[in-house]
Amino acid sequence: MAVSVDSARWLINEMVKVAWQVEEVLSWVGIFYLGKVTLGVAWEVGTGLRTHLWSKMVTRDLPREYGGRWAVVTGATDGIGKAYATELAKNGMNIILVSRTQEKLENVAQEIRGRYAVETEIVRADFSVGRTIYDDISKHLEGKEIGILVNNVGVAGSALCLFIDAPEDDIWALVNVNVASVPAMTKLVLPGMIARRKGAIVNISSAAEIFSLPLLQLYCASKVGCLHFHRGTLTMHSQLLVTLAAPQATGPIACRYGL
């Protein structure tokens, strides 16, 4: 009987020891997890303060910071593209506006010149046409130190539909505008940026890059291309600022974005 009691006591003691060890391990796991969450929250708060408060308090010399007085913005006459062009001009950058509608280009260029006293240049280009437009764009960039490129131009297609019903024009427009324009425009400005070891490339993508949405399969696929090109460029050219924005939805909005 005494042996049985001693055995039970020993077993209980061993179980208590194991429980204490497990508790200690779980305590350390909890501490590490709490630290991770705390650092994540602190990072997000810091990023928010930097973007929305600090950026408003500190005046930045973007031409000096990015090695050129000119910024190129594609899809520059509406929405995000126009907002980028306006903010860059506000910070002292001359602006090359690239879009397909001549009247809108002229109006935006005149508005920016009048408000911010910077130089502007317009390039009418329909990116859905494809490769043939880039020779003309290149001529407008010759002799200019391009400090910032904003790859913003994009299309969603003519309508939601099954792939079998998608117009062939939509297929090529999505490829030429959403996919090909990003590396093609980057190719034009990258040599100068590498030579100066300064420059910024902003790629505007979409949250659709991480989804596969029925009826929007072509659009989602085209945005995946932008994502992977961005990651490769960032890896190979770490001396430059290469950033990606993936808004969840866009429309006729005028948002303010800081670099």
N, C-alpha and C positions, 0 to 999 in steps of 0.2 A: 504493500500500500504506500509506504514511504517512498519507494522507488518511483511509483507512478506519479506521486505528488511532485517529486523533484524533477521528473521528466517534463511534466506539464509546466512547472515553473520555468525550466530552462527554455522550453519552446516559446513560452510567452515572452521571456526576456529577449530571445532571438528575433521574434516578430517585432517587438518594440524597437530593437536596434535597426532592423530593416526599414521600419516605418520612419524612424528619424532620418535615416540616410535618404530615403525617397523624398521626405519633406525638404531636406536640405537641397537636393537636386532640383526639385520643383521651385524652391525659393530662388535659386540662381537663374532658372529659366524665366521666372516671373520678372526678376530684376532686369535681365537682358531684354526681355520683350518690352517692359515699361520704358527702358532706355531708348529702345528703337522707336517706340511710339512718340516719346518726348522729343527726340531729335527730329523725327519727321514733322511733327507739329511746329517745332521751332524753325525748321527749314521753310515750311510753307508760309509761316508768319513773316519770316525775314524776306522771302521772295515777294510777298504781297507789299510789305513796307517799301522795299526797294523799287518795285514797279510803280506803285500808286502814290507814294509819299516822297521818297528820296529823289526819284527821277524828276519830280516837280520842283525840288529845292535846289538841285545842283545843275548848273549850266554846263553842258558837255560840248566840246569842240569836235564834232563828228568828222569834219574834213581832215583834221590832224590825226584823230584817233584811228580812222580807217584808211588813211593814206590817199585820199582823193576828194576833190570837191564835187564830184558828180555822183548822183544816185540814179539808177535805172529801175523803173517800176513798170512791170507789165500788167495789163488789165487795169490801167491807172485812172480810168474816168468815172468809176463808180465804187461804192462800198469800201471794202478793205483796201483795195489798191489806191483809191483816191485818198483815204485816210492816211496811209503810209506816205504818199507823196506830200501831203499837206504837212504832216509832222516832221518829215525830213527837211522840207523847205523852212519850216519854222526854226529848225536847228542849224540853219546856215548852208544846207546842201543845195547845189544846183540840181535840177531835176530833168531827166529824160523820160518823157511819158510815152509809153508804147501801148497802143490799143487800135481797134479797127474802125472807129467812127470819127471821121475828121472833125465834124462840128463839136463833138464832145471834147476831143483833144484840145481844140483851140480855146474852148470856154474854160476848161480846167487850167490850161497853161496861163491864160490871161488872169484868172483868179489868183493863182499862186504868185505870179509876178507882182500883181498889184498889192497883195497882202504882205509879202515877205521880202520883196526887193531882191530876189535871186534870179539867176538865169534859168530859162526853161527851153527845152527843145522837144518837138513832137515827132513821133514816128508812127505813121499809119501802117499797121500790119495786121492781117487776118491770120492768126496762128493756125486756124483749121486748114489752111492751104498746105502747110507743111514746109519742107526744106527750102523752097525757093525764096522765102521771105528773109532769110537770115543774112544774105549778102547785103541787102539794103540796110538792115539794122546795123550790121557791122560797119558800114560806111559812116553812119551817124555817130558811132562810138569812137572812130579813129581820132587820135590826138587828144583824147580826154582821159584823165586819170579817174577811173571808176572806183570809188571807195565802197559803194554799197549796191548790191543787186537784190531786188525783191521779185522773186518768181511768184507772181500772184495770179496770172491769167488762168482761167479754168472754165469748163462748161460741164453741165450735168446731163446733156442729151435733150432731145425734143420732148419726150414724154415717157412716163412709166409704162413698160410693156414687157411681155415675154421676149426672150432673146430672139426667138424665131421670127418675131414681128418687128424687130429693131431695124430701122432704115440703115442701109449701108453707109450713107453719109454720116450718120451718128457714130458708127464704129470708127471711121477715120478721123472724125472731128475729135472724139475723145482721146484717141491715140496721139494725134498731132498736138492738141492743146494741152491736155493734162499730163501726158507722158513725155513726149519729145521736146516740148518747149523748155522744160527744166534743165536737162543736160545741154541742150543747144545754146540756151542763153548763158549758162554757166561757162561753157566752152569759150564764149566770146570774151568774158571778163577775167577768167581765171589766170591766164598768163601774166597780165599786169599786176594782179594781186599777189601772185607768188613772187614776182620780181621785186615788189616793194615790201613783201612779207607783212602786208597789212590788207585788210579788206573784210567785208561782211557779206554773207549770202543768206537771205531769208527765204525759205521755201514755204509757201502757203499750201497746205494739204487739206485734209478733211478727216474728221473722226471716222468716216467711211473706210479709211485705210485699214481698220482693224475688224471690219465686219464683212459678211457676205450676205447682202440683202437681196431678196427676191425682187425682181423688176428693176433693180438698180445694179445688177451684176457687172455691167460694163464700167459704170462709174467707180464702183468699189475697186475693181481690178486696176483701173488707171491710177488710183490714189495709192495703192500698194507700191506701184513703180516709183512714185515720188518719195515714199518713205525709205525704200531701200537705197535709192540713189543718194538721198540725203545722208544716210548712215555711212555709206562708203566714202562720200566726199569728206565728211567730218573726220573719219579715221585717217585718210590719206593726207589731209591738209590741216593739221592741228594748229598751225600758226595763224589760221584765219578763224573768224567767228562764223560758224555755219549753224544756223538755227532753224527749227521746224515749228510751224504753228499749225495745229489741226483743229480748227473750229468745228463745233458740232452742227451748227446751222448758220447760214448766211442769207441775206436778202438785201433789200434796199436800205442798208444801215450805214451809219457813219461812226465807226468805232475808232478809238484812239489806241494805238499800239506803240509801245516803246521798245527800242532795240536793247 
